[in-house]
C-alpha cells in the first residue's frame, strides 16, 4: 500500500513541476515593455545610458541616502524636484531623440535616455 501512495506522490510532484515549468516559457511574456527603471545610487544613475522605444515610461528611484533630482539638460522633459530616499519620478517619452539629464544638487551626476522610433 505504501508503494501506491509513494507512486501517487511522485506523479503529483512531477505533474506540479511540469505545470510550473510550463508557466515560465519566455514566449508567455508580454509582447511590449512599457516601463524601465533607473536607480539613483552612490551618486550615479544606473544605467547611465538607457535606450528605449517611443512610448516607454522611465522611472527613476532614489536609493541613495541623500536627495537627488532628475533635470533635463535642455528642458526637453519636466524636472523631478528633490527626491528623498525611496522617492520615485516617472516620465513617458513620446518623441524619439536623445535626452541628457543631470542632478541639480550634484551636477557631476549625468545620464542619458535614447528614445528610438518603433
C-alpha positions in Angstrom: 0.0 0.0 0.0 2.8 2.4 0.8 4.3 2.0 -2.7 1.0 3.1 -4.2 1.0 6.3 -2.1 4.6 6.9 -3.0 3.9 6.4 -6.7 0.9 8.8 -6.4 3.0 11.4 -4.6 5.7 11.2 -7.3 3.1 11.6 -10.0 1.6 14.7 -8.3 5.1 16.2 -7.8 6.0 15.5 -11.4 2.7 17.0 -12.6 3.2 20.0 -10.4 6.7 20.5 -11.7 5.5 20.2 -15.3 2.8 22.8 -14.7 5.3 25.2 -13.1 7.9 24.7 -15.8 5.2 25.2 -18.5 4.2 28.5 -17.0 7.6 30.2 -17.3 8.2 30.0 -21.0 9.7 33.1 -22.5 7.0 33.2 -25.1 4.5 33.8 -22.4 6.0 37.2 -21.5 4.2 40.3 -22.5 5.0 41.5 -26.1 5.6 45.1 -25.1 7.8 46.6 -22.4 6.1 49.7 -21.1 8.5 50.7 -18.4 12.1 50.9 -17.4 13.8 51.8 -14.2 16.9 53.9 -13.4 18.4 53.5 -10.0 19.9 56.6 -8.3 22.6 55.3 -6.0 26.1 56.1 -4.9 25.9 59.5 -6.7 25.3 57.8 -10.1 22.4 57.0 -12.4 22.3 53.3 -13.2 22.2 52.7 -16.1 23.9 55.9 -17.2 22.6 55.4 -20.7 19.2 53.8 -21.3 17.9 53.0 -24.8 14.1 52.7 -25.1 11.4 52.7 -27.7 8.9 55.7 -28.0 6.1 55.4 -25.5 8.2 53.9 -22.7 7.9 55.3 -19.2 11.1 55.6 -17.3 11.1 55.6 -13.5 14.0 57.0 -11.5 14.2 55.6 -7.9 16.4 57.3 -5.4 18.2 54.5 -3.5 20.8 56.9 -2.0 20.8 58.3 1.5 20.8 61.9 0.2 18.3 63.8 -2.0 18.8 63.9 -5.8 16.9 65.4 -8.8 16.4 64.5 -12.4 16.6 67.5 -14.6 16.7 67.6 -18.4 19.8 69.4 -19.7 17.8 71.2 -22.4 14.4 71.2 -20.7 13.0 68.6 -23.1 11.3 66.9 -20.2 10.0 68.1 -16.8 12.2 68.2 -13.7 11.6 65.8 -10.8 12.2 68.2 -8.0 14.1 66.9 -4.9 13.7 63.1 -4.5 14.3 61.8 -1.0 15.4 58.2 -0.3 12.8 55.9 -1.8 11.1 58.6 -3.8 10.3 57.9 -7.5 9.9 60.1 -10.5 8.5 58.9 -13.8 8.3 60.3 -17.3 6.9 58.9 -20.5 9.0 59.6 -23.6 6.7 60.2 -26.6 9.2 61.6 -29.1 12.4 59.9 -30.5 15.7 61.5 -29.7 18.5 61.8 -27.2 17.6 63.2 -23.7 20.5 64.2 -21.5 19.8 64.8 -17.8 21.6 65.5 -14.6 21.1 66.1 -10.8 20.9 69.8 -10.0 22.2 69.1 -6.5 25.2 67.1 -7.8 25.8 68.4 -11.3 28.6 65.8 -11.9 25.8 63.1 -11.9 24.8 62.8 -15.6 22.7 60.3 -17.6 21.0 59.9 -21.0 17.9 58.4 -22.3 18.0 57.5 -26.0 14.5 57.1 -27.4 14.1 55.1 -30.7 11.2 55.1 -33.2 9.1 52.0 -33.1 
